[in-house]
């Protein structure tokens, strides 16, 4: 009946590869103290370890309802968005974390330094993908116009974005 002990046991189970047991132990801990943002964030972490991303997102959103400036919950939520392929949401979360950290009142001499932040790289990759995709469509359109005529080339060029969406 010690929620923090159950949470640590859940962490250990997770590191041993026992995801279901880890989530179960952490859920028991949360049941004892349902309003603890720490325990809820740990539950979300175990759910992420188990690749239960939708429940993890729900748990993290619950944490953020209780504590909107909970930086760790924001970071974990950004990670969930990345794993789900929602890069734009992850970038937004990254910016929100920076705002929270910038507004944090810290004791004299204490600073917070962000060690890694992939949001700028992701935004750059998205921009590159969009510009390369547009350039690719134009090149395909021009080459097809030379060899098969403009009607077929236009229809083919219009179909390329749909073909791309089909593989994603």
N, C-alpha and C positions, 0 to 999 in steps of 0.2 A: 504493500500500500504506500510505497514511497515513489511518487511520480518521477523525481529526478533520477532515482536509481533505475527505474524501469526505462527511462529515456536513454540512460547510458548503456543499459543492457541491449536496448534496441540498436544503438550505434554499433556496439560490438558485433551483434548478429549481422548487421548490414555489412560490416567489414569482412566478416567470415563468409559472405555470399548468401546468407539466409534472409533474403529480402522480405518474404512473407512474415516470418517470425519477427523481424525488425519492425515492420509496420504494425503488427499486432501488439507488440510490447509498448510501442510509442502511443498507439491508440488508447491502451489501458491507462497510460500516464495522463493523457489528455482528458480522459473520462473523469479522473480524480480532480483535475483543476482545469475545467474547460475554457476559462478565460485567460489562461497563461499564454502570452504571446511567444514566450521562449519555447514552451512545450509544443505549441502549434507549429512554430517554425521548424522545430526538430522533426515533427511528424511530416511536414512537407518535404524535408530533406530525405527522410526514409522513403517517402513515396517517389521522389525523384530517383533515388538509388534503385528502386524497384521498377522504374520506368512507367509508373502510374501517373502520367503527366496531367491528365484532367483533374483527378482528385487533388494532386499537388497544387495545381492552379487555384482550385476552390479553397483549399486550406490557406494558401497565401493571401488570397483576397479577403478571407475571414480575418486574418491577422491584420491586414491593412485597414479593415473597418474598425478594429479595436484600437490600432495605433497607426495612423496614417503616415507618420514619419519614421516608421521602423525600417531603417536602412537595410538591414540584413534580409528582411522579407522582400524588399524591392529587388535586391540583388538576385535572390533565389528566383523570384518571379521572372526577371529578365532572362535568367538561364533557362527556365521552362519555355519561355517564348522562343528562345534560340533553338532549343531541341524540337519544338513544334514547327519550326520554319517560319515563325512570325518575326522576321528581322526588324521590321519597322517598330513593332511594339517593344522589342528589346532595346532599340535605340532610345525610344521615349523613356523607358524605365531608367536607362543609364543617365540620361539628362536629369531625371527626377532625383536620382541618388546624388548626383553632383550638387543639386540645389540644396538637398537636405544636409549634406556634409558642409557646404559653404555657410549655411545658417546655424550650424551647431556651435554652441557656446562651450569652448574648451578651457580647461585650466591654463594658466600662464605657462608658456614653454612647451605645451603639448600641441602637436600638429597631426593632421590626418593627411596621408599621402596615398593616392590611388596607385596601386601596383600595376594593375592591368585593366585595360578598357578596350574592348574590341569594337565598340559602337562606331567609332570613326572609320575603322577599316571596313566594317560591314556596309556602312553608308557609301563609302567609296566604291566597293565592289558592286553594289546595286546600281550606282550611277554608271560604272563601266559596262555592266551587263546591258543596261538600257541603251547606251550609246552604241555599243558593238552590235546589238540586235538590230537597231535601226540601220546601221551601216551595212550589215549583212543582207537585210531585205533589199536595200537599194542596189547592192552589187548583184544579187541574184536576179532582180528585176532587169537590170541592164544586160546581163549576159543572156538571159532567156530571150529578151527582145531581139538580140542579134541573131539567135539561132532558130527561134520558133515563132516569132511575131509578138506583137504587143498584147493581144487579147489573152493568149495562154499565159504569158509572163505576168500579167496583172492578176489573173485568177490565182496563179501559183504563189505570187508574192503575198496576196491577201490570205492565203491558207497557211503560210508559214507561222504566224503567231499562234494559230489554233493548234498546229502540229506541236509547237513548243509547249503550249499549255498541257497538251496530252501527255507529254513525257514527264512533266513536273508533277 
